[in-house]
Amino acid sequence: MVWGCMSACGMGSLHIWKGTINAERYIQVLEQHMLPSRCRLFQRRPCIFQHDNARPHTASITTSRLRRRRIRVLKWPACSPDLSPIEIRQEWDNIPIPFFFTF
């Protein structure tokens, strides 16, 4: 499994481990990788955390830990893998430059 983060402020850490993930392991990844990346990238500025609706992400233990840490989480609609910017990152280089100026 791979966990990584990115923002307009830069890239955060990347974490790779073998096997599957459950809510307890996901919380460890957030504590050890997301929180330090968040501090480095945003310092004390507000930000919104984004992850999909995978079971470890939506488990009550995970959501309560994020609430306790006062981390704002973007609510995702069900079945929306196309919203994940980290999963479509490799496609960004294939978008023609003029496309960015059409809006």
Backbone as a chain_set.jsonl record, in Angstrom:
{"seq": "MVWGCMSACGMGSLHIWKGTINAERYIQVLEQHMLPSRCRLFQRRPCIFQHDNARPHTASITTSRLRRRRIRVLKWPACSPDLSPIEIRQEWDNIPIPFFFTF", "coords": {"N": [[0.85, -1.174, 0.0], [0.334, 2.312, -0.518], [0.739, 5.535, 0.775], [0.329, 8.971, 0.389], [0.772, 12.56, 0.205], [-0.211, 15.78, -1.03], [-0.246, 19.267, -1.841], [-1.229, 22.639, -2.69], [0.812, 23.984, -1.578], [3.009, 22.36, -1.715], [4.725, 19.141, -1.81], [3.995, 16.434, 0.349], [4.983, 13.849, 2.656], [5.741, 10.467, 1.581], [4.573, 7.245, 2.073], [5.202, 3.826, 2.234], [4.054, 0.528, 2.62], [3.81, -2.993, 3.352], [1.075, -5.201, 2.728], [-2.383, -5.021, 3.84], [-4.59, -2.387, 5.019], [-6.006, -1.222, 8.047], [-8.291, 0.603, 10.16], [-6.894, 1.331, 12.512], [-4.196, 1.161, 11.731], [-4.235, 3.041, 9.686], [-4.679, 5.391, 11.13], [-2.247, 5.511, 12.478], [-0.559, 6.017, 10.289], [-1.528, 8.54, 9.534], [-0.874, 10.021, 11.852], [1.925, 9.752, 11.891], [2.783, 10.636, 9.381], [0.956, 12.323, 7.859], [0.287, 14.446, 9.666], [2.882, 15.615, 10.377], [3.621, 16.435, 7.755], [1.572, 18.211, 7.183], [2.053, 20.21, 9.113], [4.569, 21.119, 8.233], [4.011, 22.023, 5.612], [1.826, 23.817, 5.844], [2.168, 25.213, 8.168], [0.805, 27.188, 10.514], [-1.444, 27.842, 9.158], [-4.851, 27.466, 8.018], [-6.213, 24.42, 6.656], [-7.708, 21.924, 4.527], [-8.32, 18.549, 4.835], [-8.24, 15.773, 2.643], [-9.577, 12.721, 1.78], [-10.623, 9.535, 0.447], [-13.641, 7.489, 0.529], [-12.873, 5.058, 1.677], [-13.029, 2.206, 3.841], [-11.22, 2.258, 6.164], [-10.82, 5.009, 6.299], [-13.291, 6.103, 6.874], [-14.034, 4.956, 9.219], [-15.306, 4.947, 12.562], [-13.408, 5.322, 14.598], [-11.362, 6.597, 13.223], [-12.604, 8.962, 12.221], [-13.319, 10.178, 14.623], [-10.802, 10.625, 15.753], [-9.695, 12.456, 13.918], [-11.494, 14.57, 14.294], [-10.965, 15.179, 16.979], [-8.387, 16.117, 16.718], [-8.947, 18.409, 15.44], [-9.059, 18.583, 12.638], [-10.106, 19.59, 9.58], [-12.154, 17.934, 7.283], [-12.727, 17.177, 3.924], [-15.854, 16.389, 2.686], [-16.777, 13.581, 0.844], [-18.593, 12.506, -2.039], [-20.217, 9.33, -2.446], [-18.59, 6.652, -4.182], [-16.692, 8.058, -5.95], [-14.084, 8.01, -7.428], [-12.81, 9.535, -9.326], [-12.336, 12.02, -8.268], [-9.987, 12.165, -6.885], [-7.079, 13.831, -6.56], [-4.452, 12.926, -6.222], [-4.431, 10.436, -7.374], [-4.795, 10.971, -10.046], [-2.6, 12.347, -10.768], [-0.476, 11.551, -12.509], [-1.62, 11.968, -14.943], [-1.702, 14.689, -15.319], [0.484, 15.752, -16.704], [-0.127, 15.133, -19.294], [-2.023, 16.871, -20.184], [-2.721, 19.372, -22.488], [-1.076, 22.545, -22.613], [-2.615, 24.86, -23.589], [-5.171, 24.107, -22.752], [-5.443, 24.85, -20.09], [-6.012, 27.509, -20.228], [-8.554, 27.856, -21.167], [-10.728, 28.336, -19.603]], "CA": [[0.0, 0.0, 0.0], [1.062, 3.578, -0.578], [0.043, 6.726, 1.244], [1.075, 10.183, 0.089], [-0.043, 13.778, 0.25], [0.257, 16.93, -1.785], [-1.096, 20.449, -1.722], [-0.727, 23.776, -3.449], [2.021, 24.438, -0.882], [4.111, 21.436, -1.969], [4.531, 17.708, -1.614], [4.235, 15.892, 1.678], [5.735, 12.594, 2.68], [5.21, 9.282, 0.931], [4.785, 6.105, 2.964], [4.908, 2.552, 1.58], [4.109, -0.62, 3.529], [3.274, -4.235, 2.798], [-0.171, -5.672, 3.303], [-3.583, -4.189, 3.81], [-4.656, -1.375, 6.068], [-7.249, -1.101, 8.808], [-8.431, 1.948, 10.726], [-5.828, 1.596, 13.48], [-2.966, 1.411, 10.971], [-4.423, 4.303, 8.977], [-4.458, 6.459, 12.109], [-0.793, 5.598, 12.67], [-0.005, 6.683, 9.108], [-1.874, 9.959, 9.645], [-0.091, 10.614, 12.94], [3.358, 9.747, 11.597], [3.122, 11.206, 8.077], [0.122, 13.447, 7.458], [0.408, 15.581, 10.582], [4.136, 16.345, 10.152], [3.57, 17.09, 6.445], [0.654, 19.345, 7.332], [2.765, 21.265, 9.85], [5.637, 21.659, 7.391], [3.469, 22.704, 4.443], [0.858, 24.869, 6.145], [2.514, 25.83, 9.434], [-0.419, 27.377, 11.313], [-2.551, 28.236, 8.279], [-5.891, 26.432, 7.925], [-6.249, 23.592, 5.457], [-8.754, 20.901, 4.53], [-7.779, 17.229, 4.515], [-9.084, 15.069, 1.682], [-9.354, 11.303, 1.507], [-11.851, 8.972, -0.11], [-14.546, 6.818, 1.466], [-12.425, 3.71, 2.04], [-13.468, 1.871, 5.208], [-10.364, 2.797, 7.231], [-10.956, 6.463, 6.336], [-14.596, 6.485, 7.419], [-14.279, 4.256, 10.488], [-15.593, 5.892, 13.65], [-12.173, 5.629, 15.316], [-10.623, 7.558, 12.402], [-13.288, 10.258, 12.195], [-13.239, 10.815, 15.947], [-9.42, 11.104, 15.932], [-9.551, 13.671, 13.122], [-12.25, 15.627, 14.989], [-10.23, 15.538, 18.188], [-7.227, 16.889, 16.268], [-9.51, 19.591, 14.772], [-8.684, 18.548, 11.229], [-11.267, 19.684, 8.697], [-12.112, 16.902, 6.247], [-13.641, 17.376, 2.809], [-16.804, 15.283, 2.535], [-16.772, 13.037, -0.505], [-19.738, 11.698, -2.44], [-19.896, 7.907, -2.596], [-18.156, 6.163, -5.502], [-16.15, 9.15, -6.755], [-12.628, 7.906, -7.517], [-12.274, 10.544, -10.23], [-12.061, 13.253, -7.539], [-8.731, 12.063, -6.156], [-5.993, 14.453, -7.32], [-3.205, 12.162, -6.158], [-4.548, 9.302, -8.282], [-4.749, 11.426, -11.432], [-1.401, 13.17, -10.925], [0.296, 11.158, -13.685], [-2.312, 12.465, -16.131], [-1.561, 16.135, -15.451], [1.488, 16.065, -17.719], [-0.693, 14.873, -20.615], [-2.989, 17.919, -20.523], [-2.054, 20.431, -23.251], [-1.007, 23.848, -21.938], [-3.756, 25.739, -23.9], [-6.354, 23.684, -22.013], [-5.517, 25.579, -18.834], [-6.444, 28.873, -20.467], [-9.856, 27.863, -21.823], [-11.808, 28.586, -18.651]], "C": [[0.891, 1.232, 0.0], [0.164, 4.672, -0.036], [0.925, 7.913, 0.922], [0.166, 11.381, 0.189], [0.623, 14.876, -0.562], [-0.721, 18.07, -1.577], [-0.542, 21.528, -2.636], [0.563, 24.31, -2.841], [3.211, 23.515, -1.111], [3.723, 19.99, -1.715], [4.818, 17.335, -0.17], [4.98, 14.582, 1.58], [4.995, 11.495, 1.923], [5.551, 8.103, 1.828], [4.337, 4.837, 2.248], [5.019, 1.442, 2.618], [3.486, -1.823, 2.841], [1.964, -4.582, 3.485], [-1.302, -4.678, 3.183], [-3.56, -3.204, 4.968], [-6.013, -1.454, 6.756], [-7.26, 0.286, 9.44], [-7.296, 2.283, 11.689], [-4.51, 1.916, 12.772], [-3.06, 2.725, 10.219], [-4.197, 5.486, 9.917], [-2.964, 6.621, 12.383], [-0.13, 6.327, 11.505], [-0.304, 8.18, 9.165], [-1.017, 10.649, 10.699], [1.382, 10.761, 12.555], [3.73, 10.477, 10.311], [2.277, 12.418, 7.702], [0.327, 14.651, 8.36], [1.743, 16.312, 10.442], [4.17, 17.064, 8.799], [2.69, 18.325, 6.504], [1.341, 20.505, 8.042], [3.826, 21.921, 8.978], [5.07, 22.497, 6.244], [2.618, 23.919, 4.795], [1.208, 25.687, 7.377], [1.239, 26.006, 10.248], [-1.618, 27.807, 10.467], [-3.589, 27.117, 8.203], [-5.777, 25.652, 6.613], [-7.378, 22.58, 5.611], [-8.121, 19.597, 4.066], [-8.767, 16.494, 3.62], [-8.647, 13.614, 1.595], [-10.676, 10.715, 1.048], [-12.651, 8.235, 0.961], [-14.149, 5.378, 1.768], [-12.776, 3.448, 3.506], [-12.541, 2.386, 6.3], [-10.49, 4.316, 7.384], [-12.242, 6.9, 7.025], [-14.931, 5.779, 8.727], [-14.468, 5.269, 11.611], [-14.334, 6.258, 14.428], [-11.337, 6.667, 14.552], [-11.285, 8.925, 12.44], [-13.232, 10.945, 13.552], [-11.829, 11.333, 16.213], [-9.19, 12.394, 15.145], [-10.299, 14.837, 13.762], [-11.498, 16.114, 16.215], [-8.99, 16.382, 17.856], [-7.637, 18.186, 15.568], [-9.041, 19.71, 13.32], [-9.955, 18.556, 10.391], [-11.099, 18.692, 7.557], [-13.148, 17.228, 5.179], [-14.552, 16.167, 2.701], [-16.853, 14.879, 1.067], [-18.086, 12.355, -0.811], [-19.296, 10.246, -2.588], [-19.472, 7.602, -4.029], [-17.645, 7.273, -6.41], [-14.63, 9.078, -6.846], [-12.013, 8.966, -8.413], [-11.974, 11.864, -9.532], [-10.687, 13.262, -6.883], [-7.573, 12.657, -6.952], [-4.708, 13.645, -7.29], [-3.249, 10.972, -7.106], [-4.511, 9.721, -9.74], [-3.508, 12.258, -11.713], [-0.622, 12.827, -12.191], [-0.347, 11.662, -14.969], [-2.115, 13.963, -16.335], [-0.583, 16.516, -16.555], [0.964, 15.856, -19.134], [-1.691, 15.937, -21.058], [-2.256, 19.028, -21.273], [-2.134, 21.77, -22.518], [-2.195, 24.742, -22.299], [-5.035, 25.377, -23.148], [-6.538, 24.508, -20.746], [-6.046, 26.996, -19.013], [-7.823, 28.955, -21.108], [-10.999, 28.177, -20.875], [-11.836, 30.012, -18.201]], "O": [[2.036, 1.2, 0.452], [-1.025, 4.728, -0.349], [2.134, 7.874, 1.155], [-1.056, 11.248, 0.25], [1.839, 14.896, -0.752], [-1.871, 17.864, -1.19], [0.493, 21.343, -3.277], [1.323, 25.011, -3.509], [4.329, 23.864, -0.732], [2.567, 19.666, -1.446], [5.75, 17.845, 0.451], [5.543, 14.25, 0.537], [3.795, 11.586, 1.664], [6.684, 7.975, 2.291], [3.228, 4.775, 1.717], [5.965, 1.415, 3.405], [2.735, -1.687, 1.875], [1.768, -4.295, 4.666], [-1.193, -3.644, 2.523], [-2.637, -3.191, 5.783], [-7.034, -1.72, 6.121], [-6.317, 1.056, 9.259], [-6.789, 3.405, 11.679], [-3.795, 2.835, 13.17], [-2.072, 3.452, 10.121], [-3.583, 6.478, 9.525], [-2.473, 7.743, 12.506], [0.756, 7.157, 11.71], [0.57, 8.998, 8.877], [-0.493, 11.737, 10.462], [2.01, 11.776, 12.858], [4.877, 10.898, 10.157], [2.818, 13.437, 7.273], [0.521, 15.764, 7.871], [1.742, 17.542, 10.392], [4.688, 18.176, 8.704], [3.028, 19.364, 5.938], [1.221, 21.654, 7.617], [3.966, 23.144, 8.983], [5.598, 23.567, 5.94], [2.686, 24.941, 4.113], [0.614, 26.739, 7.611], [0.643, 25.003, 10.639], [-2.685, 28.103, 11.004], [-3.238, 25.942, 8.314], [-5.304, 26.171, 5.601], [-7.929, 22.408, 6.698], [-7.464, 19.551, 3.026], [-9.979, 16.581, 3.814], [-7.474, 13.322, 1.361], [-11.73, 11.322, 1.236], [-12.365, 8.351, 2.153], [-15.011, 4.558, 2.085], [-12.812, 4.376, 4.313], [-13.034, 2.915, 7.297], [-10.289, 4.849, 8.475], [-12.28, 7.94, 7.682], [-16.01, 5.988, 9.282], [-13.85, 6.334, 11.6], [-14.203, 7.398, 14.875], [-10.684, 7.513, 15.162], [-10.618, 9.935, 12.663], [-13.111, 12.168, 13.621], [-11.672, 12.381, 16.839], [-8.56, 13.323, 15.65], [-9.802, 15.963, 13.775], [-11.405, 17.317, 16.461], [-8.602, 17.256, 18.631], [-6.783, 18.969, 15.151], [-8.679, 20.789, 12.849], [-10.778, 17.645, 10.482], [-10.036, 18.615, 6.94], [-14.302, 17.521, 5.489], [-14.073, 15.035, 2.631], [-16.956, 15.719, 0.174], [-18.651, 11.69, 0.058], [-18.12, 9.975, -2.832], [-19.95, 8.232, -4.973], [-18.123, 7.412, -7.536], [-13.947, 9.994, -6.389], [-10.828, 9.271, -8.286], [-11.403, 12.758, -10.157], [-10.269, 14.299, -6.368], [-7.125, 12.05, -7.924], [-3.943, 13.68, -8.254], [-2.206, 10.539, -7.595], [-4.22, 8.891, -10.601], [-3.381, 12.82, -12.801], [-0.151, 13.731, -12.881], [0.332, 11.77, -15.99], [-2.345, 14.459, -17.438], [-0.802, 17.497, -17.265], [1.561, 16.359, -20.086], [-2.158, 15.905, -22.196], [-1.278, 19.574, -20.762], [-3.142, 22.081, -21.883], [-2.762, 25.353, -21.393], [-5.889, 26.236, -22.929], [-7.666, 24.83, -20.371], [-6.484, 27.618, -18.045], [-8.224, 30.03, -21.553], [-12.144, 28.274, -21.316], [-12.687, 30.389, -17.396]]}, "num_chains": 1, "name": "protein.A"}
